[in-house]
Amino acid sequence: MDHVTELLLYNAARVQHIKEVIAPALERGEIVITDRFSDSTVAYQGYARGLDLELIDSLDMIATKKAAGLISPFSLDYRCQNRSCKEQGA
């Protein structure tokens, strides 16, 4: 599959998922946590496939409605959650 086609398909699926699952849950006052969302697109389509990161960001802004404030992304480092891990500098 062409890399741009892949990028567009992932963003199309993301729009649909937001419309059908995430937005209704937020409207009900629920907290929604997702993993492997926009960051995965940057990793796989951007760095692995070599697509332009500005293109990816522009499409992501449209798909996730970040500009409209629907999605407030933040990243958690889940790898190091205990004291001994942090003390070791991991």
Steps between C-alpha positions, in 0.01 A plus 500: 500500500621850425623680813280807445197276449582328828527835678166617363328173595626517857377858531163411347462218751600737779231752399237226504617366837484847652153559358353164604682423826708777652281810449181334631687379808638848566152647457379260770769639729718191484878504502649348188854363493646375175832348417692488176308784349670795331843407633484171313432678173806718550711195582381266226400724212744781582822347618461145370339582163674833453190713448516871569439572868325830425256317272436244773444775757265691269289193431503408868373847595207451263431140597519544877351849515783609729456853373137492621602374843322166474812301572758609755790265443771428749746218528569284801822312551356169612837322507620632834231515764673378814758653729782252432467556127519876548795470740689303236444778249305280260 
